[in-house]
């Protein structure tokens, strides 16, 4: 990228996306170009929003420790059961007019 010395670039991006993102096995990089007349606080806010949108921190936390495939499967099943039970409670407690 070309630019003058007054502009800064914030960049973070080692978040590996194997399930979409920028393609299978690709990397997602969030960067913000800061203009000469732009406030630093606004640029930082844009950067944080972009990092959150890209899911870089979430992906990093998810990959911080190895999780066995069986425990991933168990978590998904428990979440599905909780979702079904919540839906059943809503239907049972719904007011019928």
Secondary structure, 3 states (H helix, E strand, C coil): CCCCCCCEEEEEEEEEECCCCCCCCEEEEEEEEECCCCCHHHHHHHHHHHHHHHCHHHHHHHCCCCCCHHHHHHHHHHHHHHHHHHHHHHHHHCCCC
